[in-house]
Amino acid sequence: MEPLSIVDAHVHFWDPGLLAYPWLDGIPELRRPFLPADFASSTGDAPIEKIVFVECNCTPGDNLREVEHVVRLAEAEPRIAGLVAYVDLTDAAGVDRTLDALSDYPLVKGIRHNIQGEPAGFCLQPAFVEGVRKVGRRGFTFDLCVTHDQLPEVVRLVELCPDTRFVLDHCGKPGIRQGLLEPWKSEIARLAARDHVWCKLSGLLTEADVERWREEDLVPYAEHVVEQFGIDRVLYGSDWPVLTLAGQYGDWYGFTRRLTAGWSESERRRFYYENAVQFYGL
């Protein structure tokens, strides 16, 4: 059954000729512009009605320029309904000023400062915790981009920030290539027990073997996040164009369609559309 409409809750657009993205230097397949026209070509007939843009790790000082760039893109691509912006939450002196500036953009719904790649203890340092609390006080959501080994600290972070609404990107980046289910499963259960935390079903293709992944590799991870978070707190996301390292848009969309084939119409509508609208306030 085809969903009537979709919110893709995790999409990136970038143009390395406009802003610098240092992490792209090591991934030549992605080091080119990926813009709304490319997304439209990649998604084909998928009934995508709204898009949530998520910041792309540009040079940190260019974070407001990235927001302005996406606001301009949204003038030509009205499906861009929400924007998750980067804020350096360790910059205690500048956080309030940056959040003030972002409050002037109605499109900005959430904030992200990647925890992935940072040393142990990074997200529990006092400045970061206080920054996440300020995100919640401003009415913004917070995207958690972490790897599976960082989940114990993330559980503690969300405990320390009960008034901030969180969404876990990419199911916490489980070790699918290594076939690791534990302790990821246990930590996901601990995180899901906090009802102010939601989860994006996204990003699994590139956590699997990008050359030889099979759907059965992904199923245990996808089913576990749905079981733990429940259908009301799981959002559909593609992680385009990063997903193109492992396949086409239709590969991921097709996987989710088969995963949800036995769900009721209302359950599928919540997963593909209503949950993202509710979480991000689209």
N, C-alpha and C positions, 0 to 999 in steps of 0.2 A: 504494500500500500504506500503510495507516494504522499509525503506530507504536503499539506496545502501551501505552507510557507515556512521558511527557515530563517533564523537568525544565526549567522556564523559568528560565534562569539570570540574568535581568535584569528585575526587576519593581520598581516604585516604589509605595508607598502614602503618601499625605499627607493632612493635614487642616489647612488654613490657619487654622481656628478654634482649633486646639490649639497649633500651632507656627508660627513665621514662616518663610516661604520668599521672600526678597526678589526672587528671579529670576522668580517667578510674576507679579509686578506688571505686567510687560510682556506677559503671555500670558493674556489674560482667559479663553480657552477652557479653560485648565487650572487657573484659580484657583478651585477648588472641591474638596471632599473626593473623593479616589479611594481607596477602601477595598476589602477583600477581597470584599465582596458585589458591588461594581461589577465587579471583575475576573472573578468567577464569571459574571456576566451577559454580559460582553464576550467571554469565551472560548468560550461555547457548548459544543459537543460535543468540543472538543479534549481529548484524554486527559491532562490535566496532573495529575501525581501529586505533584510537589514544586515549590516556589517558592524562589528565592533573592531576598531583598529587598536592594536596593542603596540606600544613603543618598541623600537627596534635596536636598542643599544647603540645609538649614535654617540659621538663624542659628548660626554656629559654636559659640557657648557652649551651645547646646541639644543638642549631639550625643548626650550620654548620655540626655537626655530622649527623643530620637528612638528610641534603642535600647530604652528601657523601654516606649515606646509600641508598638513592633513586637513585643516579647516578649508584651505583653498581647494584641495581635491574634492572635498564634500560638496562644494558649490556645483561641480560638474557631475558628481556621483552621489546623488541624494540617499542612496542606500547606506552610506556611512552614517550610522545613527548614534554612535558612541565612540569615545576615545579614551584609552588608558595611557596616561602620560608618565614619563620618567621624572622622579624627584630624588635627589640625593638625600636620603634620610639620615645620613651620618653628619650632614652639615647643619649642626644645631643652630648656628647663627643665621642660616639662610632659608631654613625650611618654611617658616611662616611667610616670608616674602614670596617664595616661589608658589606656595599654595594660594596666597592672595592673588597672584598673577593668573594662576590657572582657573580660579573662581570666576574670572571674567569671560571664560569660554564655555558657553552652555553645552558644547559637545563633550567636554571633559567630564567623564563619569567616574573614573577610577585612576589609581596611582599604582605604579610598579617600580620597585628597585630590586633588581635581581639578587637573589641570595645564592643561586647556583654559581659555583666557581669561587666562592668566598671561603675564607678559612673558618675552622670550627669556632663557634662563639660569635660569629659576625652578627647574626640577627638578634642576639640577646644582649648586645652592648647597650648601655642605657640610652645613648642618643638615638639608636635605631628604634628601640622599643617606644620611646617617647614620640618619635616621628610617626610611627604607625598609629599611635593613639591620636595624634593630631589629624592624620588622614581621616580617621573615623569621626572626629569631632566636626570636621568640615563637611561631612556628609558624603565623602568619597568612599569608594570600595578599594580594597587592596588585593592585587594579583600576586599570588605566591608562586614564583618560579624557582624551583628547588629540585635537587636530585634525591633519589630515594634514601641515600645515606644521611641526608640532612633532616629527614622528617622528625626525629626525636626533638631537635631544637625547635622546629616549626610548631610542634604541638605545644611546647612551652610558650612560644611567642603568642599564639592565639589565646592561650590561657591568660596571659598578661594584658591582652587587649580585648576585653569582652565586648566593648562597644564599637569595635571596627568589624565590618563585614568583609570576609575573606573569600576568595575563590582560588582553589589549587589548580595551577596550570598543568596540563599534560599528565594528569593522574599522579603527579609527584615523580615523574620520570623514572619508572621502575626499570630494573635490570633485565629487560626482556632478552637481550642478546645472550646473557649468561644463564637464562632460565631461572632467575632468582625470584621467588615468591615471598620468602621470609628473609628478614623481618618486615619487608614492605607491607605485607597484608596486615600484620598486627598494628603497624604504625598508622596505616590508613584507617583502620577501625577506631583507633584512639582519636584521630583527627576528626573523623566523621561524627563522633559522639558530641562534638561541639556544634550546636545548631546554628552558629553564626559563620560556619565554614561550608562552602559549596565546592563543587569540583567540575572542571571542564574535562569532558571525554574528548581528548585531543592529543596529538603529538606521539601516539604510540608507534606509528610506522617508523619513525626515525630512532626510536629506542630499540626497535627490533633490528635484525640483520637487514640492512637496507638493500642488499643484493638478493637475499633469499628468504625474505619473510613470508610467512604463510598466515592465513587468517587464524588458524588454530593456535598460533603463537600468541596472538593478541587477546583471544577470548577470555582466558582466566583473569586477566588484569581488568578488562572492560567490565566483565560480570561482577567482579569484586567491588569496584567503585560504585556500581549501580546498587548492589546489595547493601553496601554500608551507608552510602549517602541517601539512598532512596531516590525515586524518580523525580521528586519535587526539588532536589538540590543538585541535579546533574545537568550540565549545559553542553550542547553540541558546539564543537569548534574544530576547525580544520588545521590550524597552524600553517596555512598557506603563506608564502611559498616555500617555507622550510620543508614541508612534506614532499616537495618535488625531488628531494634527494633520494626518496625511497619509492616514489610512484606518482601517479596522477591524482588529481582531485577526486575523480570518480572512483578510484580505488578505496579511498577513505570513506567517502560518502556511501559507496556501495556496502562497505563493511558495516557501517552503522545501520543501514537499512535492514540488512540481514540480522543484525544483532537485535533489533527492535521489532522484528516481524511478528512476534507473538504478543506484543503489547497492545493495549486497547488504543483506540483513536485518541482519547483524551490524554493518555500517557505519552504517546508519541508527540502530541501537540505541545505538551509541557516540555519535553526534552528538546525538541527542535526549535521551539519558538518562545513559549510563555516564560520559561525559567530565566532566560537571558533578559527578556523585557523587564521582569520583576527585579532581578538582581541588580542590573545596571540602571534601572529607571529610564528605559528608552522611550 
